[in-house]
Amino acid sequence: MHTSFQTIALLLAASLFLSACGSDSDDDSTPDTQDPTPEQPTPEPEPEPEPELQTGVFIDSPVGGVRFTTNPGGEEGITGSGGEYTYREGDTVQFSIGGIQLPEVTAKRQVTPLDMGGENADFTTPAVINVARLLQTLDDDSDPENGITIAEATASALVDTELDFTASTFETEATVAATLIERALVTEADAIAHFQGSLRDGLTGSWMFVEDNGNINLLTFFQDGHYVIAHSMADDGDQPAGSAEYGYYQWDPVDGSFSVVEVVRETDASGGLYNRDEPTNSDNMTFLLEGDVLTMVIEDEGSFEFTRVSDDTDRPLIGTWRFREPRADDPESSDLLTFFTATDYVFVHLWDSAASGNISTEWGSYEWTSDGVFTVSDPLVETDGPAGLYDVNDTDPMELSVSGNGELALAEGGSAETWARLGSYTVELRDFEGDVASAVVERVEGQFITDSTQIFTLDVIAEGTAGQYETAIGEQPVVTLEPDGTGTMMFGADVNTITDWSRSDTGVLTILEYDDGIDDNAIWTLTPIRSKTGDTVLVHQSDLQLNYIGRAHAE
């Protein structure tokens, strides 16, 4: 070390001496008469590429119909029915309704009222509460459970209104604003209860994480607090290929803290979310939800990014479908069928008495033709034997169809099963004049029973949604369903006959109505969807091709 330092010093001194000698020689030489080489202009630096355009969502429930403006990206427009807006990395975004400006926040994959409360905001922060109250108050059908839509007429009525979401005068000023559209301001308790539930429900559905070795981990959350995670391949530890884990969870949507409450069945050993050998590990993880991305953070291990397996208008099969097979000791027992690409699926049996651990999976590929023919190939891995979609002794094609009400029908050999879509999905509403609008809905178990007479009035709601959907159904039908599968539909003084009605495995009510005045039949399907009243249905009428949201009020 010392020797090297001396050598460097001597070389430096010699260099300086030679430089000085060269300088004296230059002074005695004949001047150079040649023109110096002209200086080249410094090239202008290339401009920074513009950040890529991204899509985020604004939710309490999904908030559609509000204006958004981003800065400095300059994106602006109206949020879609799912709360969609566009932005660029580094932008801020401000949402507005008429003259009411919501607090400006950082644009990202998912924006909620929590972001508008400032740093460390929670469900007690005034701005968070007040933004939620306003959005739910202004919802077009007054039922935020099926999404929040702000109609054009509402924004127009509030064009001269301004609100301060942190001021003590908010209650008074917002009450006045609500009267402009003949509404009552939603209470603090109701607003926060809905908002908390909506955030938790954002987890519902299936999420996929693909490891570097190709192992697919499919994680599905249910609204009732259950979860299941399935693995396509074995890992370096003791997790077998095709294994799964089914249990209960708790999750805080504010800080992302997550814990496994109980494991019901498992075959993935130390894999999955719970390890029986180290049970406290399940308490050292968080799940951070931003739109269609769910980041799992495990203490001392790092983060893992899951992407949502969501419905796709161009590929209606994509997503998770549930077929209930309740048992006396496990009423929530189900089969799950997830199509996560245009050619790949996984079938999970939450109860399989013939399988090790009483839970099994089947990972395979499929083909679905335009005429509804459905076939599957040899599975990549299966632990369900002849169950599931593939049976080596029965390779005949099946028939598969998907309806707009979130129902999948799978038929083989004359018998059919109906499956309900898990989680929220987008539907297209259509009125008498052919005008359309979108709505985000979520299936629930139906209120229709089969062993007694039922009478209900089918009212139209969501009228005028987003200023473009108008329903003019006239007299609201009074429906009477008899236990023998017949009944009547009364439109004022006119009485039409119900020649047949039935309820599917997923709770969808189908009615065959005969109008003897015009000697014609119409098929009505009523699909129960989530709402705060518990009686809301998605209604489809085949004859007029109507699709609207209504309420089946019991008489």
C-alpha positions, 0 to 999 in steps of 0.5 A: 500500500505504501509502496504503491502510493510512492510510485504514483507520486513519482509518476505524477512529478515526472508528468508535470516536468515533461509537460513544462518542457513541452510548453517551452518548446511550443514557445520557440516553434513557428506558429501554426498557420492552418485554420483550427478545426471548427467546433462541432455544435453540441447536439440537443439532448433527446426529450424524455419519453412521455410516461405511458398512459395508464388506467386507474379506478375511482371507488367507494363503490366504483364511481362512474359519471364524474369528471376527472382532470390530471396534472401535468399529464393533461388527461381529462374525461368522465369516469366509466361505469367501473370508475375508470380514468386515465393518467400518467406516472407522476400525475395528480388527479382531481375529480369533480361533480358540477362545481364541487371539486374533490380533494386532489390526490396522486393518480394511481391504480386505485383512488378512494376517499381514504386517499383524499383525507391526507397522510395517515387518514382512516375511517374517522378522518372528516374528509374521508367521511364527507367524500363518501357521504357525498358520493353515496348521496348523489348516486343515481339510484340511491343504492351504492351496493350496485355501484355509484353513478353520477347522472349528467343532470346531477352534475348540471344541478350542482354546477354552482355548488362548492364544498369544503370537505374539511370544514365544520360547515360541510354538513349544512352545505352538503344538505343544501346541495342534496336538496337540489336533486331532492335527496337526503344526505347519507349519514356518517355511519351508513356512508362509512359502513358501506365504504368499509364493506366495499373495500373488503369486497374489492378482494373478492374474486381470483388473483394469479401469481406466476413464479419464474419457474412457471408455477401458477398460484391462483388465490381466490377470496370469497365475500364470506371470509373464505379463501382458497389457493391452488398451485399448478406445480411443486416447489423446492420445499414440500408443496406438491403439484396440484395442491391447494389450501382452503380456509378463513381469513381476516383483512384490514383494507386500510393498512393491508394487515392479513391473517389466516384465521383457520385452515379447513383443508390443505394439501400444500404443506408449507406452501400457500398462506399457512404453514402448520409448522410455523403458524405465526408466519401467516400473521406477518403478511400484508395484502395491498390492493390497487385496482387489478393488482394485489401485492402480497408482502411477507416479512423477511421474504419480499413482495409478490404481485398478483393480478386479477382474473377479471371478466372480459367483454371480448372473452366472456369466459374469463374469470371464476365461476362457482357451483355450490355443492353444500354438505351438512357439515360444510354448507359453503362447500363449492366447486370453482372453475377459473378460466385464466387465459383463452386456453387454460383453466383450473378446476378446484373441488373444495370438498373431494372425499376421494382425494388426499386431504379432501381437496383437489384440483385439475389444471388443463387446457380447453377449446371453446368454439363459436357454436358452444362446443367445449372440449378439454385436453389432457391435464397438466396435473390433476388430483381429482381422478375422473371428477372435474372436466377431464375424464380419460374414459369420457372425452366427448365434447360438452356444450358451454354457454355464458349469459349476460346475467353472469351465469355459465351453463355446462351441459354433457349427456343431456344434463346441465349444471349452472355456475354463477360468476364470482365477484363483480362484473359489467353488464350492458343495460338496454331500454325500449329505444335501444339505448345502452348503458353499463353497470357493475353488479355482483351476483348473490344467492336469490330470494326466490323460493320454490315451495310456496306462492310468491307475489311481487311487483317488479319495479324499474330502478336505475332510470336515467342512469348516466343520462342515457338510459330511459325505461318506459315499461309502463305499468309495473308487472305484478307477478304471482308464482304458484308452487306448481310452476305456473302463475300470472303477470298483471300489467294494470288490468291486463293479465297474462299467463305464466305457463312455466317458471323455474329457479336455477342452481344459482338462484336465477328465476326464469319465467315463460309469459304468454300474452294471449292478446298477441298470441306470443311468448316472452322469457323473463330472467330475474337474476338477484344482485347485491343491493342494500335493500336485498330485493334487487334483480337484473331483469332481462326480457327476451321479446323486447330485448330489455335489460334493466335493474329492478326490484322485486317488491314482495306483496 
